[in-house]
């Protein structure tokens, strides 16, 4: 039995509050159950050197971090060690990669968006919450820049959202919390666009292997779950 009598194909309670950070160009607080993340989007005129060589384009990148008190035991700040963990680097690359699939970089000519995702409480699914929240943050920033004339065209091609999935004790579960994720035989993350298809699939056998039938079922259930997230994103952006 899952917490709060959740059905296997049911997400945790998801909440999104737009414009959460006053100084950000776009921002939100997003909650997947007890997982809470603050996402902000900032427009920057300082492009990476390699992007400057490619004329008539812009860029989008992401940064990810967890606050020291976001987990049950205090996490050391990565700045104290002088470098990011491999996990943080992998997650922020995933966030940036996912958002770039739905943003027309040519319409950001001469500038880049930096998406900052800071986990304030972690209970599983932080990377998927970050992707869904980052989309809201950049959408609100773009809405602002279209209004004031900084951007002339909307670069967003399609909404994007993400949810975790896995096999726990032989059952396929959607949106795993930490207790489920830490006991999963198979762990997966799915990133879907609303109309154009799949942006990314991550699946790994933690304790057991898996077959194509279970993969297809996970894709089906996760795709259905993101439909709820798309509705919440639209409400937050409006």
Legacy VTK file of the C-alpha trace (Angstrom):
# vtk DataFile Version 3.0
C-alpha trace
ASCII
DATASET POLYDATA
POINTS 238 float
0.000 0.000 0.000
1.418 3.388 -1.028
1.350 6.411 1.252
-1.978 8.262 1.338
-3.585 5.253 -0.416
-2.144 6.368 -3.745
-2.952 4.203 -6.733
0.010 2.763 -8.642
-0.605 5.086 -11.607
-1.277 8.165 -9.466
1.201 10.996 -8.893
1.737 12.629 -5.558
-0.069 15.912 -4.976
1.578 18.391 -7.353
1.520 22.126 -6.654
3.036 24.975 -8.668
3.194 28.609 -7.570
4.359 30.983 -10.300
6.374 34.186 -9.768
7.683 32.874 -6.457
10.939 34.878 -6.512
10.455 38.619 -6.980
13.871 39.405 -8.478
13.861 36.609 -11.053
12.802 37.134 -14.667
10.590 34.074 -14.199
10.221 31.684 -11.281
8.109 29.113 -9.495
7.916 26.906 -6.466
7.029 23.361 -7.491
6.078 20.503 -5.202
5.861 16.821 -6.021
4.533 15.620 -2.687
7.228 16.436 -0.135
9.802 17.216 -2.822
10.021 20.997 -3.147
12.111 22.932 -5.670
12.532 26.625 -6.453
13.115 27.214 -10.163
14.191 30.538 -11.671
14.921 31.694 -15.212
17.328 34.534 -16.010
18.109 36.115 -19.366
21.818 36.751 -19.865
23.610 38.580 -22.706
26.911 36.807 -21.962
26.972 33.819 -24.279
29.464 30.953 -24.019
32.420 31.500 -26.367
31.636 28.501 -28.546
28.057 29.750 -29.020
29.270 33.189 -30.115
31.028 31.545 -33.056
27.668 30.275 -34.311
25.893 33.365 -35.621
22.163 33.929 -35.293
21.579 31.702 -32.283
21.290 31.760 -28.516
21.658 29.230 -25.728
19.917 27.682 -22.730
21.625 26.052 -19.784
20.706 24.897 -16.284
22.233 24.700 -12.830
21.088 22.337 -10.076
21.772 22.197 -6.376
20.419 20.882 -3.091
20.295 22.983 0.059
22.153 21.512 3.054
18.910 20.869 4.985
17.022 19.414 2.006
17.758 15.855 3.200
17.419 14.111 6.571
21.150 14.489 7.201
22.795 17.821 6.382
24.407 17.814 2.958
27.736 19.553 2.602
27.641 22.546 0.296
29.354 21.648 -2.941
31.031 25.052 -2.984
32.966 23.982 0.120
34.540 21.089 -1.750
35.380 23.305 -4.703
33.443 21.289 -7.267
30.008 19.926 -8.040
29.185 16.286 -7.503
28.821 14.054 -10.545
25.130 13.681 -9.657
24.514 17.439 -9.746
26.320 17.782 -13.071
24.332 14.912 -14.576
20.994 16.357 -13.397
21.638 19.898 -14.577
22.709 18.577 -17.977
19.446 16.641 -18.138
17.406 19.758 -17.296
19.174 21.905 -19.881
19.049 19.190 -22.527
15.320 18.630 -21.972
14.408 22.330 -22.176
16.514 22.835 -25.302
14.341 20.303 -27.133
11.338 22.632 -26.810
13.021 26.047 -27.201
13.984 27.497 -30.582
17.472 28.802 -29.794
17.593 30.882 -32.980
14.863 33.089 -31.521
17.186 33.827 -28.570
19.761 35.359 -30.901
22.573 36.935 -28.875
21.421 35.862 -25.407
20.919 32.813 -23.233
18.547 31.631 -20.545
20.017 30.257 -17.332
17.673 28.014 -15.387
18.485 27.614 -11.699
16.868 24.725 -9.839
17.404 24.645 -6.077
16.005 21.741 -4.075
14.767 22.876 -0.661
13.329 19.493 0.343
14.090 16.154 -1.288
11.788 13.141 -1.178
12.431 11.506 -4.558
11.928 12.822 -8.075
13.910 16.035 -7.742
15.127 15.959 -11.354
11.639 15.473 -12.774
10.230 18.257 -10.592
13.070 20.503 -11.779
12.246 19.949 -15.449
8.543 20.642 -14.968
9.275 23.689 -12.807
11.982 25.043 -15.097
9.484 25.085 -17.944
7.113 27.226 -15.900
9.929 29.596 -14.903
11.160 30.136 -18.457
7.599 30.488 -19.761
6.882 33.271 -17.268
10.177 34.987 -18.161
9.412 34.798 -21.884
5.911 36.128 -21.269
7.507 39.139 -19.552
10.055 39.717 -22.317
7.466 39.476 -25.072
5.434 42.137 -23.267
8.331 44.594 -22.840
9.798 43.962 -26.314
13.044 42.290 -25.241
11.981 39.252 -27.267
10.079 39.623 -30.521
8.967 36.001 -30.931
8.030 33.243 -28.528
10.821 30.627 -28.730
8.831 27.888 -26.975
7.761 25.182 -29.394
5.962 22.817 -27.011
5.294 22.414 -23.269
7.467 19.863 -21.483
7.078 17.949 -18.211
8.679 14.992 -16.465
7.771 12.253 -14.024
9.558 9.294 -12.479
8.418 5.698 -12.668
9.712 2.367 -11.464
9.126 -1.250 -10.593
8.882 -1.903 -6.862
8.105 -5.399 -5.557
6.957 -6.397 -9.034
4.557 -3.481 -9.403
4.895 -0.493 -11.742
4.574 2.739 -9.751
4.378 6.304 -11.070
6.111 9.259 -9.330
8.173 7.437 -6.719
8.883 9.039 -3.362
12.221 8.371 -1.662
11.101 5.243 0.205
9.854 3.714 -3.059
12.809 4.884 -5.140
15.363 3.486 -2.697
13.692 0.058 -2.907
13.032 0.016 -6.658
14.074 -2.965 -8.742
13.915 -0.747 -11.844
14.189 3.034 -11.822
13.069 5.321 -14.659
12.501 8.973 -15.567
10.401 10.109 -18.515
10.381 13.554 -20.119
7.400 14.202 -22.395
6.342 17.119 -24.523
2.639 17.820 -24.773
2.349 17.402 -28.546
5.584 16.461 -30.292
6.638 13.332 -28.406
9.291 12.129 -25.976
12.267 14.292 -25.046
14.188 11.772 -22.946
13.885 8.334 -21.368
16.135 7.125 -18.551
15.720 3.530 -17.368
18.104 1.431 -15.301
17.856 -1.916 -13.602
18.793 -1.365 -9.962
18.262 -4.899 -8.639
16.689 -6.720 -11.582
16.505 -6.549 -15.358
13.343 -5.512 -17.191
11.568 -6.374 -20.441
10.047 -4.366 -23.262
6.506 -5.027 -22.060
7.210 -3.365 -18.716
8.959 -0.463 -20.506
5.912 0.102 -22.705
3.644 0.030 -19.645
5.849 2.535 -17.798
5.801 4.855 -20.814
2.020 4.608 -21.055
1.366 5.326 -17.363
3.955 8.117 -17.178
2.581 9.773 -20.305
-0.897 9.807 -18.750
0.515 11.277 -15.531
2.175 14.185 -17.329
-1.178 15.282 -18.748
-2.092 16.380 -15.224
1.208 18.251 -14.913
0.653 20.114 -18.190
-2.669 21.434 -16.851
-1.032 22.653 -13.631
1.782 24.298 -15.590
-0.694 26.208 -17.742
-2.558 27.428 -14.679
0.678 28.672 -13.103
1.788 30.427 -16.293
-1.547 32.206 -16.689
LINES 1 239
238 0 1 2 3 4 5 6 7 8 9 10 11 12 13 14 15 16 17 18 19 20 21 22 23 24 25 26 27 28 29 30 31 32 33 34 35 36 37 38 39 40 41 42 43 44 45 46 47 48 49 50 51 52 53 54 55 56 57 58 59 60 61 62 63 64 65 66 67 68 69 70 71 72 73 74 75 76 77 78 79 80 81 82 83 84 85 86 87 88 89 90 91 92 93 94 95 96 97 98 99 100 101 102 103 104 105 106 107 108 109 110 111 112 113 114 115 116 117 118 119 120 121 122 123 124 125 126 127 128 129 130 131 132 133 134 135 136 137 138 139 140 141 142 143 144 145 146 147 148 149 150 151 152 153 154 155 156 157 158 159 160 161 162 163 164 165 166 167 168 169 170 171 172 173 174 175 176 177 178 179 180 181 182 183 184 185 186 187 188 189 190 191 192 193 194 195 196 197 198 199 200 201 202 203 204 205 206 207 208 209 210 211 212 213 214 215 216 217 218 219 220 221 222 223 224 225 226 227 228 229 230 231 232 233 234 235 236 237
